[in-house]
Amino acid sequence: MKKVVLASALALATASASFAGGYEEPLIDAPVVVQEGTGSSAGSMGGNGLLLLGAVAIAVALAASDDT
C-alpha cells in the first residue's frame, strides 16, 4: 500500500510541475500585405526621359550657336 501511495504522490508531483507556467495562447502576427503603388507620371522611362529631353535641348542650343 505504501508503494502505491508513494507512486501516486510522485506521479502527481511530476505532473503538476509540467503545468507550472499555465497555458498561454500563442500570439499570431497578422500577415504582411505589400501593395505596389502606381507608376510614375513620367511614363515608362521614368526620370530618364526628362534627362534625355534636357540633353537634346542643350545639344540643339549648342548646334544653333555654332551656326552664327
C-alpha positions in Angstrom: 0.0 0.0 0.0 2.9 2.3 0.8 4.3 1.8 -2.7 1.0 2.7 -4.3 0.7 5.9 -2.3 4.3 6.8 -3.0 3.9 6.2 -6.7 0.8 8.3 -6.9 2.4 11.1 -5.0 5.4 11.0 -7.3 3.2 11.0 -10.4 1.2 13.9 -9.0 4.3 15.9 -8.2 5.8 15.4 -11.6 2.5 16.2 -13.5 1.9 19.4 -11.6 5.5 20.7 -12.4 4.8 20.4 -16.1 1.9 22.7 -15.9 3.5 25.2 -13.6 3.6 28.1 -16.1 0.0 27.7 -17.1 -1.3 27.9 -20.7 -0.7 31.0 -22.8 -2.3 31.3 -26.2 0.4 31.8 -28.8 0.5 35.2 -30.5 0.0 35.1 -34.2 1.1 38.1 -36.2 -1.1 39.4 -38.9 0.2 38.7 -42.4 2.2 41.4 -44.1 0.4 42.9 -47.1 2.6 44.6 -49.8 0.7 46.9 -52.0 2.6 48.2 -55.1 2.0 51.8 -56.0 1.0 53.1 -59.4 3.6 54.0 -62.0 5.2 57.4 -62.1 3.8 60.3 -64.0 6.9 60.4 -66.2 5.8 57.3 -68.1 7.8 54.1 -68.6 11.1 55.9 -69.0 10.8 57.5 -65.5 13.1 60.4 -64.7 15.5 59.3 -67.5 13.1 60.7 -70.1 13.4 64.2 -68.6 17.2 63.9 -68.6 17.2 62.8 -72.2 14.9 65.7 -73.2 17.3 68.1 -71.4 20.3 66.7 -73.2 18.6 67.1 -76.6 17.6 70.7 -75.8 21.2 71.5 -74.8 22.6 69.8 -78.0 20.1 71.8 -80.2 21.1 75.1 -78.4 24.8 74.4 -78.9 24.3 73.4 -82.5 22.4 76.6 -83.2 25.0 78.8 -81.5 27.8 77.3 -83.7 25.9 78.4 -86.9 26.2 82.1 -86.1 
